[in-house]
Amino acid sequence: MKYFLPSTLVLTLFSTFFLFSENSFAQKADKAALKSISPELMKQYIGFLASDALLGRNTPSPELDTAAAFIARMFRLDGVSPINGSYYQPFQLCKTDLDTGNYLRILEKAITTEFPIKTGFVPYYINKSASFNGEIVFAGYGITAPEYNYDDYQGIDVRSKTVLVFKHEPCENDSGSFFDGKEITKYSGLNTKRKTASERGASAMLVVSEPGNYPSLKPRGHVWPSLTKSLPADAVPFTMCNEEENELPTVQVGEEAVKALFGSIDSLKSLQQKIDNSHSPCSFPLPGKEIRLGLKTRVTERQVVNVVGYIEGSDPVLKDELVVIGAHYDHLGFKKQLKPGEDNIYNGADDNASGTAGVMAIARAFASAKTHPRRSLVFILFAGEEKGLYGSDYYTNHPIFPLDKTVAMLNLDMIGRNAPNSLNLVGAASSPDIAAITRKENKKVGFKLVDDNSVMGGSDHFNFYKKGIPFMFYFSGLHVDYHQVGDNPDKIDYDKASRVARLAFLTAWHIANDNQHYSIIKKD
């Protein structure tokens, strides 16, 4: 059976076909560039990055610096451009331990009682020194929870004062608790209490375990190596230097401080019971008592770098828009204590030398293409992902290129293991447009694609997602060698890794030659 169409519809369809064909021609990937993403190239890159000589690429470490220099050198040799003359985006990490001279004193009627660190008080983590003198207010559990009709700060003024609060939440062991039974709510956490107190204007916080729930009120606070003989000095982790910069100075106090403030442990226990039984706050200032608090820290700074390459788009307008292709190049380092003959290096071949190699191969392919795409491309190898997504956190808060011009982020993390023809698309539900493009381009690659939102926050794409940037995370799945010393180059499926990189290249080529903007579905 034949159908005859009106002439106007024929013209419309012809015009649509012409535009589609023109757009498809522009989006057709350079075959030679695509072919250059080979198993052999992936093996070369991974072999260097995951070699024993790089000692697991810990953040920070000289070996991580060596990996960064290798990536930058490959970018330069392959014709991938630096930005403002450099392939590096440096940022600082800090390691903080307690210094000497920390003190906690309580003044009453011209009498000063001093409490020794460790047995009398222990500071919670803080990355800078702080000191405070002032009045003290008992603020119950330190909770403001409108949905439970409960506010320990109602009717009290804590501005420029120290608040003393219980550690957890009311009735926490009661299945009939007016909060949420025995389920712990967000209000129980120290960070929430700190934030609430800060919002009320408090200058410091004392925390005490609930005497009705604990037989001992021994202060614990943060686990500081300088206060714990069983921990080596290098157990202090490196964190982002500005992390917790504005955190409220907070210490946990023990029984002697409680006695100095309330007269006895039983007095504080009675206050806890009153709050728990009445389901109502019981907050009040402690008249005639003042605190002297001094926290001193010792900070070691280390610089690490994100490695960034750039290929400018060919369209005079669209080149201002960007596609980011990224992976983390760090891993876990090595064990310092081992038995004779035991492997002690976390080589991180799959996690994430494989994804790093993928980004490097994709950058090389784009640089070798006869024509560059319309949009610009940014290739970022992030440091510190294993420590807490540090590199991508820094980039998204200090972007080299405007985030509102970043149309998509493609993340490659662990792309070289498990079933040869299976690949997880993490974020398909959150970025349906990018997922649709990936599925279309996958017809040229042939993976069985599996939508996966189980590790949404597990890699560097997550910081872009939080900024509202559509993304796709290419992930071949976990395995028995994940974060183990067995994650070695000889276990990588180089053919699979190269095919994943080709799929990411094709997806990036499509997006970089498109003029569309894509949806992002964010959950609260």
C-alpha positions as CSV (number, residue, x, y, z in Angstrom):
1,M,0.0,0.0,0.0
2,K,1.3,3.4,-0.9
3,Y,0.7,6.8,0.7
4,F,0.7,10.2,-1.0
5,L,1.7,13.2,1.1
6,P,0.6,16.8,0.5
7,S,3.3,18.9,-1.1
8,T,3.7,21.2,1.9
9,L,4.5,18.2,4.2
10,V,7.0,17.0,1.6
11,L,8.8,20.3,1.8
12,T,8.7,20.2,5.5
13,L,10.1,16.7,5.7
14,F,12.8,17.6,3.1
15,S,13.9,20.6,5.1
16,T,13.9,18.6,8.3
17,F,15.9,15.8,6.6
18,F,18.4,18.3,5.2
19,L,19.0,19.9,8.7
20,F,19.2,16.5,10.3
21,S,21.7,15.3,7.7
22,E,23.8,18.4,8.0
23,N,23.8,18.0,11.8
24,S,24.7,14.4,11.5
25,F,27.5,15.2,9.2
26,A,28.9,17.6,11.7
27,Q,28.6,15.0,14.5
28,K,30.3,12.2,12.6
29,A,33.3,11.3,14.6
30,D,36.8,11.2,13.0
31,K,37.4,7.5,12.3
32,A,41.2,7.7,12.6
33,A,40.9,9.6,15.9
34,L,38.5,7.0,17.2
35,K,40.7,4.1,16.1
36,S,43.7,5.7,17.9
37,I,42.0,4.8,21.3
38,S,43.5,1.3,21.2
39,P,44.1,-1.5,23.8
40,E,47.8,-1.0,23.2
41,L,47.7,2.7,24.1
42,M,45.6,2.0,27.2
43,K,48.1,-0.7,28.3
44,Q,51.0,1.8,27.9
45,Y,49.3,4.4,30.0
46,I,48.0,2.1,32.7
47,G,51.3,0.2,32.8
48,F,53.1,3.4,33.9
49,L,50.5,4.8,36.2
50,A,49.9,1.5,38.0
51,S,53.6,0.4,38.2
52,D,55.2,-0.4,41.5
53,A,57.5,2.6,41.0
54,L,54.5,5.0,41.6
55,L,53.8,3.3,45.0
56,G,50.0,3.6,44.7
57,R,49.8,7.4,43.8
58,N,48.7,8.4,47.3
59,T,47.5,12.0,47.9
60,P,49.7,13.8,48.6
61,S,53.0,12.0,47.6
62,P,56.0,12.5,45.3
63,E,54.7,9.5,43.3
64,L,51.4,11.4,42.7
65,D,53.4,14.3,41.5
66,T,55.3,12.0,39.1
67,A,51.9,10.8,37.7
68,A,50.8,14.4,37.2
69,A,54.0,15.2,35.3
70,F,53.5,12.1,33.1
71,I,50.0,13.1,32.2
72,A,51.0,16.7,31.5
73,R,53.9,15.5,29.3
74,M,51.6,13.3,27.3
75,F,49.1,16.2,26.9
76,R,52.0,18.3,25.5
77,L,53.3,15.7,23.2
78,D,49.8,14.9,21.9
79,G,48.9,18.5,21.1
80,V,46.5,19.1,24.0
81,S,46.8,22.7,25.0
82,P,47.7,24.0,28.5
83,I,45.6,26.8,30.1
84,N,47.3,30.1,30.7
85,G,50.6,28.3,30.0
86,S,50.2,25.5,32.6
87,Y,48.6,22.0,32.7
88,Y,48.3,22.3,36.5
89,Q,45.5,23.6,38.8
90,P,47.2,23.6,42.2
91,F,45.4,23.5,45.5
92,Q,46.4,23.0,49.1
93,L,45.8,20.2,51.5
94,C,46.4,20.4,55.2
95,K,47.2,18.0,57.9
96,T,46.3,19.1,61.4
97,D,47.3,17.8,64.8
98,L,47.1,19.3,68.3
99,D,50.0,21.5,69.3
100,T,51.1,22.1,72.9
101,G,49.4,24.7,75.1
102,N,45.7,23.7,74.8
103,Y,43.7,24.6,77.9
104,L,40.2,24.6,79.4
105,R,39.6,26.7,82.6
106,I,36.4,27.5,84.4
107,L,36.2,30.6,86.6
108,E,33.8,31.0,89.5
109,K,34.0,33.6,92.3
110,A,37.6,34.5,91.4
111,I,38.6,30.8,91.6
112,T,40.0,29.2,88.5
113,T,39.8,25.4,87.9
114,E,42.0,24.1,85.1
115,F,41.3,20.7,83.4
116,P,44.0,18.7,81.8
117,I,43.8,17.8,78.2
118,K,42.9,14.1,77.5
119,T,41.5,13.3,80.9
120,G,39.6,16.6,81.5
121,F,38.7,17.6,77.9
122,V,39.4,16.5,74.4
123,P,38.9,18.9,71.4
124,Y,36.9,17.8,68.4
125,Y,38.5,18.3,65.0
126,I,39.4,21.8,64.2
127,N,41.9,22.9,61.6
128,K,43.0,26.2,63.1
129,S,43.8,27.6,66.5
130,A,41.1,29.4,68.4
131,S,40.6,30.9,71.8
132,F,37.5,32.2,73.7
133,N,36.6,33.7,77.0
134,G,33.0,34.2,78.1
135,E,29.7,33.1,79.8
136,I,28.3,29.6,79.6
137,V,24.7,28.5,78.8
138,F,23.3,25.0,79.2
139,A,21.4,24.3,76.0
140,G,20.1,20.8,76.6
141,Y,20.7,18.6,73.5
142,G,21.6,21.6,71.4
143,I,18.8,20.8,69.0
144,T,16.3,22.9,67.0
145,A,13.8,20.5,65.3
146,P,10.6,22.2,64.1
147,E,9.1,19.0,62.9
148,Y,9.3,17.6,66.4
149,N,8.1,20.9,68.0
150,Y,11.3,21.0,70.0
151,D,13.9,23.8,70.3
152,D,16.6,23.9,73.0
153,Y,17.4,27.5,72.0
154,Q,13.9,28.9,72.5
155,G,14.0,31.8,75.0
156,I,17.8,31.9,75.6
157,D,20.5,34.2,74.2
158,V,23.7,32.4,73.4
159,R,25.3,35.2,71.3
160,S,29.1,35.3,72.0
161,K,28.7,32.7,74.7
162,T,29.7,29.0,75.1
163,V,26.9,26.5,74.9
164,L,27.1,23.2,76.8
165,V,25.1,20.4,75.2
166,F,24.4,16.7,75.6
167,K,26.0,14.5,72.9
168,H,23.0,12.8,71.3
169,E,19.2,13.4,71.3
170,P,16.3,13.1,73.8
171,C,15.0,9.6,74.6
172,E,17.4,7.9,72.1
173,N,16.9,4.5,73.7
174,D,13.1,4.7,73.9
175,S,11.2,3.0,71.1
176,G,8.4,5.5,71.9
177,S,10.6,8.6,71.6
178,F,8.8,11.7,70.4
179,F,11.7,12.2,68.0
180,D,11.8,9.0,65.9
181,G,11.7,6.0,68.3
182,K,15.1,4.4,68.5
183,E,16.0,5.7,65.0
184,I,18.7,8.3,65.2
185,T,17.8,11.5,63.5
186,K,20.1,14.0,61.8
187,Y,19.8,16.2,64.9
188,S,21.9,13.8,66.9
189,G,25.0,14.5,64.9
190,L,27.8,16.8,66.1
191,N,28.0,18.8,62.8
192,T,24.3,19.6,63.0
193,K,24.7,20.8,66.6
194,R,27.7,22.9,65.7
195,K,25.8,24.5,62.8
196,T,22.8,25.2,65.0
197,A,24.8,26.8,67.7
198,S,26.8,28.9,65.2
199,E,23.5,30.1,63.6
200,R,22.5,31.3,67.1
201,G,25.7,33.2,67.5
202,A,27.5,30.9,70.0
203,S,31.3,31.3,70.1
204,A,32.2,27.8,71.4
205,M,30.6,24.5,72.4
206,L,31.2,22.0,75.2
207,V,29.8,18.5,74.7
208,V,29.1,16.0,77.4
209,S,27.8,12.4,77.3
210,E,24.4,11.9,78.8
211,P,24.9,10.7,82.4
212,G,21.7,8.7,82.3
213,N,22.9,6.7,79.3
214,Y,26.6,6.2,80.0
215,P,28.4,4.8,83.1
216,S,31.4,6.9,82.3
217,L,31.7,10.5,81.1
218,K,35.3,10.1,79.9
219,P,35.9,12.7,77.2
220,R,36.8,11.4,73.8
221,G,36.4,14.1,71.2
222,H,38.5,13.6,68.1
223,V,41.1,10.8,67.9
224,W,44.3,12.9,67.9
225,P,47.6,10.9,67.4
226,S,49.3,13.2,69.8
227,L,46.9,12.0,72.5
228,T,46.8,8.4,71.5
229,K,50.0,6.3,71.9
230,S,48.7,3.6,69.6
231,L,48.5,5.9,66.6
232,P,51.5,6.9,64.5
233,A,52.0,10.6,63.9
234,D,51.3,10.2,60.2
235,A,47.8,8.8,61.0
236,V,46.5,12.4,60.7
237,P,44.8,12.6,57.3
238,F,45.2,15.4,54.8
239,T,42.0,17.4,54.2
240,M,41.1,20.4,52.1
241,C,42.7,23.4,53.9
242,N,39.5,25.4,54.0
243,E,37.4,22.5,55.2
244,E,35.7,23.3,58.5
245,E,37.4,26.7,58.5
246,N,34.4,28.2,60.1
247,E,33.6,25.3,62.4
248,L,32.7,26.2,66.0
249,P,35.5,25.4,68.5
250,T,34.2,22.3,70.2
251,V,35.5,20.1,73.0
252,Q,34.1,17.2,74.9
253,V,34.4,17.5,78.7
254,G,34.5,14.9,81.4
255,E,33.2,14.4,84.9
256,E,35.3,17.0,86.7
257,A,34.1,19.8,84.4
258,V,30.5,18.6,85.0
259,K,31.0,18.8,88.7
260,A,32.5,22.3,88.4
261,L,29.5,23.5,86.4
262,F,26.6,21.7,88.0
263,G,27.9,20.6,91.4
264,S,27.5,16.9,90.7
265,I,26.9,14.3,88.1
266,D,23.5,13.6,89.5
267,S,22.4,17.3,89.0
268,L,23.2,17.0,85.3
269,K,21.5,13.6,85.2
270,S,18.3,15.1,86.7
271,L,18.3,17.7,83.9
272,Q,18.5,15.0,81.3
273,Q,15.7,13.1,82.8
274,K,13.5,16.3,83.0
275,I,14.0,16.9,79.3
276,D,13.4,13.3,78.3
277,N,10.3,12.9,80.5
278,S,8.7,16.2,79.6
279,H,9.7,16.2,76.0
280,S,10.4,19.9,76.6
281,P,13.7,21.9,76.7
282,C,15.3,23.0,79.9
283,S,17.9,25.5,78.9
284,F,19.4,28.2,81.1
285,P,22.5,30.3,81.6
286,L,25.0,29.2,84.3
287,P,25.3,32.4,86.3
288,G,28.7,33.4,87.8
289,K,30.6,30.9,85.7
290,E,32.9,31.7,82.9
291,I,35.1,29.7,80.5
292,R,38.6,30.2,79.2
293,L,39.2,28.0,76.2
294,G,42.3,27.8,74.1
295,L,42.8,25.4,71.2
296,K,46.2,25.3,69.4
297,T,46.8,23.3,66.3
298,R,49.9,22.5,64.2
299,V,49.2,22.5,60.5
300,T,51.2,21.0,57.7
301,E,50.4,22.1,54.2
302,R,51.0,20.2,50.9
303,Q,50.3,21.3,47.4
304,V,48.7,18.9,44.9
305,V,47.4,19.5,41.4
306,N,44.6,18.7,39.1
307,V,46.0,18.1,35.6
308,V,44.0,20.1,33.0
309,G,44.2,20.1,29.2
310,Y,42.2,22.0,26.7
311,I,41.1,21.9,23.1
312,E,39.3,25.0,21.8
313,G,36.1,24.5,19.8
314,S,35.9,25.5,16.2
315,D,32.6,27.4,16.3
316,P,33.1,31.1,17.0
317,V,30.0,31.2,19.3
318,L,29.8,27.6,20.7
319,K,33.5,27.4,21.6
320,D,32.6,29.4,24.8
321,E,30.7,26.3,25.9
322,L,32.5,23.3,27.3
323,V,32.4,19.6,27.7
324,V,34.4,18.3,30.7
325,I,35.9,14.8,30.5
326,G,37.4,13.7,33.7
327,A,38.9,10.9,35.9
328,H,40.8,10.8,39.2
329,Y,44.5,9.8,38.9
330,D,45.2,9.2,42.6
331,H,44.9,5.9,44.6
332,L,45.6,4.6,48.1
333,G,49.4,4.4,48.4
334,F,51.1,1.5,50.1
335,K,51.1,-0.5,53.3
336,K,54.0,0.4,55.6
337,Q,53.8,-2.7,57.6
338,L,53.9,-6.1,55.9
339,K,55.0,-9.6,56.2
340,P,58.0,-10.9,54.2
341,G,57.1,-11.5,50.6
342,E,53.7,-9.8,51.0
343,D,52.5,-7.3,48.3
344,N,52.2,-3.9,49.9
345,I,51.4,-1.6,47.0
346,Y,47.9,-0.5,46.1
347,N,48.7,-0.2,42.4
348,G,45.1,1.0,41.5
349,A,45.3,-0.3,37.9
350,D,41.5,-0.3,37.5
351,D,40.9,2.3,40.2
352,N,41.7,4.5,38.5
353,A,44.6,4.2,36.2
354,S,42.1,2.8,33.8
355,G,39.9,5.9,33.8
356,T,42.9,8.2,33.7
357,A,44.3,6.4,30.7
358,G,40.8,6.7,29.1
359,V,40.8,10.4,29.5
360,M,44.4,10.7,28.2
361,A,43.5,8.6,25.1
362,I,40.4,10.6,24.5
363,A,42.3,13.9,24.7
364,R,44.9,12.5,22.3
365,A,42.2,11.4,19.9
366,F,40.5,14.8,19.9
367,A,43.8,16.5,19.4
368,S,44.6,14.3,16.4
369,A,41.2,14.8,14.7
370,K,41.2,16.6,11.3
371,T,38.7,19.1,12.6
372,H,37.9,20.1,16.1
373,P,34.3,20.0,17.4
374,R,32.2,23.1,17.7
375,R,32.3,23.3,21.5
376,S,35.5,23.3,23.5
377,L,36.8,20.3,25.5
378,V,38.4,20.3,28.9
379,F,40.2,17.2,30.2
380,I,40.7,17.0,33.9
381,L,42.6,14.4,36.0
382,F,41.6,15.0,39.6
383,A,43.8,14.5,42.7
384,G,42.5,13.4,46.0
385,E,39.3,11.6,44.9
386,E,40.1,8.7,47.3
387,K,40.4,11.2,50.2
388,G,37.0,12.7,49.6
389,L,36.6,14.0,46.0
390,Y,39.0,16.8,46.8
391,G,40.2,17.6,43.3
392,S,36.7,17.9,41.8
393,D,35.5,19.7,44.8
394,Y,38.2,22.3,44.3
395,Y,37.6,22.6,40.6
396,T,33.8,23.1,40.9
397,N,34.4,25.7,43.6
398,H,37.3,27.4,41.7
399,P,36.4,26.6,38.1
400,I,38.9,27.5,35.4
401,F,36.0,27.9,33.0
402,P,32.5,29.1,34.0
403,L,30.3,26.3,35.3
404,D,27.3,27.9,33.6
405,K,29.1,27.3,30.3
406,T,29.8,23.7,31.1
407,V,27.2,21.7,29.3
408,A,28.1,18.2,30.4
409,M,30.7,16.2,32.5
410,L,31.7,12.7,31.5
411,N,33.5,10.8,34.3
412,L,35.6,7.6,33.8
413,D,36.3,5.6,36.9
414,M,37.1,1.9,37.0
415,I,36.5,1.0,33.3
416,G,38.7,-2.1,32.9
417,R,37.3,-5.1,34.7
418,N,34.3,-7.6,34.9
419,A,32.2,-8.8,32.0
420,P,33.7,-7.7,28.6
421,N,30.4,-6.5,27.2
422,S,28.8,-4.9,30.2
423,L,29.0,-1.3,31.3
424,N,27.2,0.6,34.0
425,L,25.8,4.1,33.3
426,V,25.8,5.8,36.7
427,G,23.5,8.8,36.6
428,A,21.3,7.7,33.7
429,A,18.1,8.7,35.7
430,S,19.6,12.1,36.7
431,S,20.9,13.0,33.2
432,P,18.5,11.4,30.8
433,D,19.6,13.4,27.8
434,I,23.3,12.4,28.2
435,A,22.2,8.8,28.8
436,A,20.2,8.9,25.5
437,I,23.2,10.2,23.6
438,T,25.4,7.5,25.1
439,R,22.9,4.8,24.2
440,K,22.8,6.1,20.6
441,E,26.6,6.2,20.3
442,N,26.8,2.7,21.9
443,K,25.4,1.2,18.8
444,K,28.8,1.7,17.3
445,V,30.5,0.0,20.3
446,G,28.1,-2.7,21.4
447,F,28.0,-2.7,25.2
448,K,25.1,-4.0,27.2
449,L,24.4,-0.8,29.1
450,V,23.1,-1.0,32.7
451,D,21.5,2.0,34.3
452,D,23.0,2.3,37.8
453,N,22.4,4.9,40.5
454,S,23.9,2.9,43.3
455,V,27.1,5.0,43.6
456,M,25.8,8.5,42.8
457,G,28.2,10.1,45.3
458,G,31.1,7.8,44.8
459,S,33.2,9.6,42.3
460,D,34.1,13.0,40.9
461,H,31.0,13.5,38.8
462,F,29.1,14.1,42.0
463,N,30.5,17.5,42.6
464,F,29.4,18.6,39.1
465,Y,26.0,17.1,39.7
466,K,25.7,19.2,42.9
467,K,26.3,22.3,40.7
468,G,23.5,21.3,38.4
469,I,25.7,20.1,35.5
470,P,24.4,17.1,33.5
471,F,26.9,14.1,33.6
472,M,27.5,10.5,32.8
473,F,29.7,8.2,34.9
474,Y,31.1,5.2,32.9
475,F,31.8,2.4,35.4
476,S,32.6,-1.3,34.8
477,G,31.7,-2.2,38.4
478,L,33.3,-3.3,41.6
479,H,35.4,-6.5,42.0
480,V,37.3,-8.4,44.6
481,D,40.4,-6.3,44.1
482,Y,38.7,-3.0,44.8
483,H,40.9,-1.1,47.1
484,Q,43.1,-4.1,47.5
485,V,46.8,-4.8,46.6
486,G,45.6,-7.1,43.9
487,D,44.3,-4.3,41.6
488,N,47.2,-4.8,39.2
489,P,47.8,-4.1,35.5
490,D,47.8,-7.8,34.5
491,K,44.1,-8.0,35.5
492,I,42.9,-5.3,33.2
493,D,40.8,-6.1,30.1
494,Y,42.5,-3.6,27.8
495,D,40.1,-4.2,25.0
496,K,37.2,-3.4,27.2
497,A,38.9,-0.3,28.7
498,S,39.6,1.0,25.2
499,R,36.0,0.4,24.1
500,V,34.7,2.3,27.1
501,A,37.0,5.2,26.3
502,R,35.8,5.1,22.6
503,L,32.2,5.3,23.9
504,A,33.0,8.3,26.0
505,F,34.8,9.8,23.0
506,L,31.8,9.3,20.7
507,T,29.5,10.7,23.4
508,A,31.7,13.7,23.9
509,W,32.0,14.2,20.1
510,H,28.3,14.2,19.8
511,I,27.8,16.7,22.6
512,A,30.7,19.0,21.5
513,N,29.1,19.2,18.0
514,D,25.6,19.8,19.3
515,N,24.0,23.1,20.1
516,Q,21.5,21.7,22.6
517,H,21.5,22.0,26.4
518,Y,20.6,19.0,28.5
519,S,18.4,18.3,31.4
520,I,19.5,17.4,35.0
521,I,17.2,15.9,37.5
522,K,18.3,16.6,41.0
523,K,17.0,15.0,44.2
524,D,16.6,17.0,47.4
